[in-house]
Amino acid sequence: MAKSSVSMKLLIDSKAGRVLFAEASKDCVDFLFYILSLPVSKLISLVGKQQMVGSLGNLYESIENLNESYIQPNKNKDTFLKPVIPPTSGSSVPLLALEDSPSVRALYRCTQSCNNYCYVSDDPTALCPSCRRLMSMAMHYVAPPAKNESCEEGGFVKGVVTYMVMDDLVVKPMSTISSLTLLSKFNVKEVGALFGLVLLLVY
């Protein structure tokens, strides 16, 4: 199986010996946010962000606080904040299914060649309401023409900006002002003591 990877650039203060923040691309932020599509998000919403051990509560809050203008038009915050957990938890699900795969349903019609084609069932043992015969003749679905989605990005967030990821997993859009505010917050006196390091996340 081919491995995928995303990268982020860490800004490190060599004097203080700490990572100040990471510059993250859209793909990296999508990867982090999709962690919450796992059932752990339901736990956070039930327990509360403040009671959650570790940084997952901060990740949850980052999605809550993210302005809608940074979210893909076909996505909704509730996908991650209030995920629907499938009732069959024993089934095999990929760890990070980044895109929903469409479910395929078979449809059946009456086996008689009379005018009973207006009735359709998803159960091959159903009886035709008109002639009472089995509706077990498989029908072929004809999909509509594919939409031109070449201009649309996948994932959850838009790639219009670089994002800032803090060491406690707080995620926010990055700007010059937010970067300078952070340097002031961390009391960075020597800009020359800062250096960047690219981190590659392989999954």
C-alpha positions as CSV (number, residue, x, y, z in Angstrom):
1,M,0.0,0.0,0.0
2,A,1.4,3.4,-1.0
3,K,2.1,5.7,1.9
4,S,0.9,9.3,2.1
5,S,2.7,12.2,3.8
6,V,2.2,15.8,4.8
7,S,4.8,18.2,6.0
8,M,4.9,21.0,8.5
9,K,7.6,23.6,9.2
10,L,8.5,24.0,12.9
11,L,9.7,27.4,14.2
12,I,12.2,26.6,17.0
13,D,13.7,29.0,19.5
14,S,17.2,27.6,20.0
15,K,17.8,29.8,23.1
16,A,14.7,28.6,25.0
17,G,14.9,25.1,23.5
18,R,11.3,24.9,22.5
19,V,9.0,24.7,19.5
20,L,7.1,28.0,19.2
21,F,4.6,26.8,16.5
22,A,4.4,25.0,13.3
23,E,3.4,26.3,9.8
24,A,1.0,23.7,8.4
25,S,-0.5,23.3,5.0
26,K,-4.1,22.6,4.3
27,D,-3.4,18.8,4.0
28,C,-1.7,18.7,7.4
29,V,-4.6,20.5,9.1
30,D,-7.1,18.2,7.3
31,F,-5.1,15.3,8.7
32,L,-5.3,16.7,12.3
33,F,-9.0,17.5,12.1
34,Y,-9.9,14.1,10.7
35,I,-8.6,12.6,13.9
36,L,-11.7,14.0,15.5
37,S,-13.9,12.1,13.0
38,L,-13.0,9.0,14.9
39,P,-15.3,8.3,17.9
40,V,-13.0,10.2,20.2
41,S,-14.9,13.4,19.2
42,K,-18.1,12.0,20.7
43,L,-16.3,11.5,23.9
44,I,-15.0,15.1,24.0
45,S,-18.5,16.5,23.4
46,L,-19.9,14.3,26.2
47,V,-17.1,14.9,28.7
48,G,-16.4,18.5,27.8
49,K,-13.3,20.2,26.3
50,Q,-12.0,21.3,29.7
51,Q,-12.2,17.8,31.2
52,M,-10.4,16.2,28.3
53,V,-6.8,15.0,29.1
54,G,-4.2,16.1,26.6
55,S,-4.6,18.3,23.6
56,L,-7.6,16.8,21.8
57,G,-9.9,19.3,23.6
58,N,-7.9,22.1,22.0
59,L,-8.2,20.5,18.6
60,Y,-11.9,20.3,19.1
61,E,-12.1,23.9,20.2
62,S,-10.0,25.0,17.1
63,I,-12.7,23.6,14.8
64,E,-15.4,25.4,16.9
65,N,-13.5,28.7,16.6
66,L,-12.5,28.3,12.9
67,N,-14.3,30.9,10.8
68,E,-16.7,29.4,8.2
69,S,-14.8,31.2,5.4
70,Y,-11.9,28.7,5.9
71,I,-14.1,25.6,5.6
72,Q,-14.9,23.9,2.3
73,P,-18.4,24.8,1.0
74,N,-19.5,21.2,1.0
75,K,-18.3,20.5,4.6
76,N,-19.9,21.2,8.0
77,K,-18.2,21.6,11.4
78,D,-20.6,19.0,12.9
79,T,-19.0,16.3,10.8
80,F,-16.1,16.5,13.3
81,L,-17.8,18.1,16.3
82,K,-20.8,15.7,16.4
83,P,-19.8,12.7,14.3
84,V,-22.4,9.9,13.7
85,I,-21.0,6.7,15.0
86,P,-22.1,3.7,12.9
87,P,-24.0,1.1,14.9
88,T,-21.8,-1.8,13.6
89,S,-18.6,-0.9,15.4
90,G,-17.1,-4.4,14.7
91,S,-16.8,-3.7,11.0
92,S,-13.4,-3.0,9.5
93,V,-13.0,0.8,8.9
94,P,-9.8,2.4,7.7
95,L,-8.0,4.4,10.4
96,L,-8.3,7.7,8.5
97,A,-10.9,7.5,5.8
98,L,-10.3,11.0,4.4
99,E,-13.0,10.9,1.8
100,D,-16.4,9.2,2.2
101,S,-16.8,6.3,-0.2
102,P,-20.2,6.2,-1.7
103,S,-22.4,3.2,-0.7
104,V,-23.8,1.1,-3.5
105,R,-27.3,-0.2,-3.1
106,A,-28.9,-2.8,-5.4
107,L,-32.4,-2.0,-6.7
108,Y,-34.9,-4.6,-8.0
109,R,-38.1,-4.6,-10.1
110,C,-40.8,-7.1,-10.8
111,T,-39.8,-10.2,-12.8
112,Q,-43.0,-9.8,-14.9
113,S,-42.5,-7.9,-18.2
114,C,-45.8,-6.1,-17.6
115,N,-46.0,-2.4,-16.8
116,N,-44.9,-2.8,-13.2
117,Y,-41.6,-1.0,-13.7
118,C,-42.7,1.9,-11.6
119,Y,-42.2,-0.1,-8.5
120,V,-38.6,-0.5,-7.2
121,S,-37.3,-2.3,-4.1
122,D,-34.0,-2.7,-2.4
123,D,-35.1,-6.1,-1.2
124,P,-35.1,-9.0,-3.8
125,T,-37.7,-10.9,-1.7
126,A,-40.3,-8.1,-1.8
127,L,-43.5,-8.7,-3.7
128,C,-44.8,-6.5,-6.5
129,P,-47.9,-4.5,-5.3
130,S,-49.5,-5.0,-8.7
131,C,-49.1,-8.7,-9.6
132,R,-47.7,-10.1,-6.3
133,R,-44.6,-11.7,-7.9
134,L,-41.1,-11.4,-6.6
135,M,-39.3,-8.2,-7.3
136,S,-35.9,-9.8,-7.9
137,M,-34.9,-8.5,-11.3
138,A,-31.8,-6.4,-10.8
139,M,-31.9,-2.9,-12.2
140,H,-29.0,-0.9,-13.6
141,Y,-28.4,2.5,-12.2
142,V,-27.4,5.2,-14.7
143,A,-25.3,7.9,-13.0
144,P,-25.8,11.6,-14.0
145,P,-22.9,13.2,-15.9
146,A,-19.9,13.9,-13.6
147,K,-19.7,17.5,-12.4
148,N,-16.5,19.4,-13.1
149,E,-14.9,19.4,-9.7
150,S,-11.4,20.1,-10.8
151,C,-11.5,23.5,-9.2
152,E,-12.7,22.1,-5.8
153,E,-10.2,21.0,-3.2
154,G,-10.8,18.0,-1.1
155,G,-10.6,17.8,2.6
156,F,-12.1,20.0,5.3
157,V,-10.3,23.4,5.2
158,K,-9.5,25.6,2.3
159,G,-5.9,26.0,1.1
160,V,-6.2,29.8,0.9
161,V,-3.8,30.4,3.9
162,T,-1.1,28.6,5.8
163,Y,-2.2,27.4,9.2
164,M,-0.5,27.7,12.6
165,V,-0.4,24.7,14.8
166,M,0.6,25.2,18.4
167,D,2.4,22.6,20.6
168,D,-1.0,22.0,22.4
169,L,-2.8,21.4,19.1
170,V,-4.5,24.7,18.9
171,V,-5.0,25.4,15.1
172,K,-5.7,28.8,13.6
173,P,-5.1,30.6,10.3
174,M,-1.6,32.1,10.2
175,S,-1.0,35.8,9.5
176,T,2.0,38.1,10.0
177,I,0.2,39.7,13.0
178,S,-0.6,36.4,14.7
179,S,3.1,35.3,14.2
180,L,4.4,38.5,15.7
181,T,1.9,38.3,18.6
182,L,3.1,34.8,19.3
183,L,6.8,35.9,19.4
184,S,5.8,38.6,21.9
185,K,3.8,36.1,23.9
186,F,6.8,33.8,24.1
187,N,9.1,36.7,25.0
188,V,11.4,36.1,22.0
189,K,14.1,38.8,22.2
190,E,16.5,37.5,19.5
191,V,15.0,36.7,16.1
192,G,18.4,35.3,15.1
193,A,18.0,32.5,17.6
194,L,15.0,31.2,15.7
195,F,15.3,28.5,13.0
196,G,12.9,26.4,10.9
197,L,12.8,22.6,10.7
198,V,10.6,20.7,8.2
199,L,8.9,17.7,9.8
200,L,7.4,15.0,7.5
201,L,4.4,13.1,8.8
202,V,4.0,9.7,7.0
203,Y,0.7,7.8,7.4
